[in-house]
């Protein structure tokens, strides 16, 4: 049973949520030791969290905490307690009409279920109710969309769009022409959900059906946010692998890692070419799912 639960954890880490749901549904926790019941409920909670069903996740974590207390395994109790605490932490930020606000995971769930037009910078797409338009493979168009959404309900100046999207502080006619081309592509892509209209200064985003526009952002910006996201999978990464995944130089990644290590947000093992980077250990314990030895009897 422990091996089957580790297999479920693997499916969750790989993002195979449907497979993990089927595997969990086939597990019968009745008659199991409390320690394995807690691990099963932890897996169920993670599946619910990745599907943004926070009420289901909270209930599963309550059951996991009760089982961990009965099992009296300190590492397991700490892991469940950390997972419960994560529900009350900031999971994202929103930018709405020029105002920024942190959100918990349940508030993110409520936002995505609302009538707002959500520019999702976490998944890189545009959502309105049940409709979803991915822009994950269109980075220039998504950068344009984010800039327009952050400027809503007003317009955004052409020079500001060029500086942000094309990273050019001295635009000429070629940049303005390229901006018009990219705006046309963006218009066509998001037409069912919103329009992009020209103004005297630049362009503005106009949602269909009079929806409000909200930008959903990761809790922190920049290279450090991407590094923490990659290290969050629990694997040990080399600096070169992180640089390859992020598309940055190793020197840039190394500087960011040193800053994160000083803030106790990452840790390193090994030296020189053997050095690897990981997320910090869970309150000093190795996660219970990685323990190869049999769990102690009740």
N, C-alpha and C positions, 0 to 999 in steps of 0.2 A: 504493500500500500504506500509506503514511503517513496518507493521508486516511481510509482504511478503519479504521486503528487509532484515529484521533481520533474517528471515529464510534462505535467500541466504547467508548472512554472516556466519551463523552457518554451512552451507554446505561447505563453503570455509575453515573455521577453522578446520573442520573434514577431509579436503582433498578430499571431494567428488566433484571434479571439473566438471565432466560430468553432475551431477545433478544440480550444480550451473549454468552451461551454459544453460541447458534447462530451468531452472527457470527464468534466466535473459531474455532469448529469449521470454518468455511469458509475460513479463512486457511491457506495453506501456507507455513511459514517457510523451507522448504528453498530454497537459492540466494539468499536475501536477504542484504543487507549486515548485518554484526554489529550495527550500531546499531539497525536495525529489528527484528532478532531480540530484542534486549534490551527494546525497547518492547513487543513482542508478549508476551513473558514477564512483563513488569510488569503488563500488562492481565490475563493469566491469573492472576497472583498476587492481584490485587485482587479478581477474581471469586471466587476460592477463599476469600479472607478474608471477603468479605461473605456468603459461604455458610457460614462457620465451619468450613472444612476447612483447618486450619492446616498439616498435614503436606504437603498438595498445594501450598499457598502457599509454604512454605519451599523445596520442591524447585524451583518455578518461579522463585523469587528467586535460587537458586543458579545456575540456567541463565542468568538475566538478568545476574547479576554477571559470569559468565564471558564472555558476549557483550559486555558493556559494556567489560570490560578489553581485549578484542580490538579493539573499535572505537576505544578511546583518546579518548573524548569526556568531558571532565571533568564536565560537568553531568549527563550520563547516569550516570556512575559514582557521583556523589554522590547522585543520586536513588535508585538501587538500594541503595546502602549505608544510606540513611536508612530505606528500606522494610524492610530486613533488621533494622535496629536496633529498629524499632517492634515487632517480634515479641517482643522481650525486655522491653518496657516494660509497666507496669501499664495494663490495658485496662478494668478494672472493679474493684468491691469486693463482698465478700459480708458479710452479717450473719447469723451462725448462733449461736443460743442466747446472744445478747448479746455475741458476739465479732466484731470486724471484721477482715477480711483482704484485702489487695490480690491481684488475680489477673491473670496474663498471658492472652493470647488463647487459648492452647492449654488453659489451665486452665478458662477459661470454656466451651470446647467440651466438655471432660470433665465439667464440672458439669451441662451441659444434657443430656448423654447418660447421666447417672447416674439412680438411682432416687429422688432427692430431689424433693420438691415445691418448685419454684422460683418465687418471686414475682419476676418480671422487671420491674424498674423502668426498664430501658433501653427495652424494647419495650412496657411497660405491659400485662402479662398474667400469666397463671398457667399453669405448665407442669408436667406430670407424665408423664415418658416421652415418648410420641408424642402425647399429648393436650395441646391448647392452648386456653385460654380467654382471649380478648382482652377487656381492660377499658379500651382506649385512649379510648373515648368515654364512659366512666363515671368521671370523675375523683374524685367523692366516694366511690364504692364502692372504687376502687383505693386511695385514701388510707386507708380503713378496713382493707383487706386488708393493706397494708404495715404499719400499726400493729400489727395482730394478729400478723403474721408476725414482726415484730421482737421482740414479747413472748413468742413461743413458746420453750419449752414451757409457759410459765405463761400467766396471763390478763392482760388489760389493763383497768385501772379505767375505769369509764364517764366520769368527769370528764376523764381523760387523753385518751380518744378524742374527746370533744366539743371539748376545747381544740385538739387537733391537726387534726381534720378540719373543724370548723366555725369554728375560730379565735375561740373565745369562752372567756374565762377565768372568767366568772361564769355558769355554766349555770343555767337554770331548767327548769320542767317541760316547756315547749315544746321545748327542745333535747333533753331526754331522750326525748320522744315521737318527735322526728325521728330520733334515733339508733336507736330500736327499728324504725322504718320502714326506714331504710337497711340495718340489719343483716338484716332480713327479705329485702330485695332481694338483698343479697350472698349470703345462704344459698341462695336459689333459683338464682342465677347460677353458683355454684361447686359446687353439690351433687354432681356426678359426681366431683369431685376432692377435696373437703374439706367438713367441717361447721364451723359456728360455733355453739358451745354457750355458754349463759349460766352465769355463776358468781356467787358471792355478791358479788364486787366489780364484775364487768363481764362481759367475753366472752373466749373463747379459741378459737383455731383448732385444729381436730383433723383432720389429714390422713387420707385413706382408706389402708388397707393398712399403717398404721403407718409411713409415710414420714417422713423428717426434713424440716424446713422450712428453706429457705435463701432469703435475700433477695439478689438480684443488683442492685447499684446502679452508676450511672456512677462513674468514677474521682473526680470532684469533684461537689459539690452546688451547688444554687442557680442564680442567674441567669448566673453566669460559665460554668457548665457548658453551659447552653443556648446561650449566645453562641458558645462555642468550637465547639459542634456545628454551628451554622448557618454559621459562617465556614469550617468544614472542607470545604465544597463547592468552595472555590477561587474563588468569585465575589466581586465587590466589592459590599459592602452599604452603604447609607446608614443613618444612625442612625434615621430615621423608619421605614424598612423593617424593621429589626431590632426596633424597638419594636412594630410592627404584628404581626410574626410571634410575638413573645413575649407579647403582650397587656399590656405594661408601658408606663409613660410614657417619653418620650424622655429626660427628665432622669435617670431611674433607669438606663436603658441607657447613657447617656453616662458616668455615674459608673463603671459596671462596665467600660466600654471603656477609660477612663483608667487604671484599676487594672491591667487586662490589658496595656495598652501599656507601663506602667511595669515590668511583669514580663517584657516582650519576648515576650508570647504572641500579640499582635496588632499590626498596624501600620496607619497611615492614609496616604491619599494625597489631595491636593487640600485646599481650604480652604472654610470656610463651607458654603454649600449644595452645593458640589461635592465636599465631603469624603466619602470612601468608606473602609470598613474591610475589611481582608483578614487572612487568616492570615499568619504570618510567612513570608518566602521560604525555600525549601528550601536551607539552608546557603549563602545568598547567590546561588543560581542560579534562573533561571526554569525551571519544569518543561519537560522536553523535548517534551511533547505540545503545548505552546502556541507552539513556535517555528515561524514560517511558512516560514523559509528552508529550502532543501534541506539535509539532513545531509551532512557532509563525506564524501568517498569514503574507502574503507579503504586 
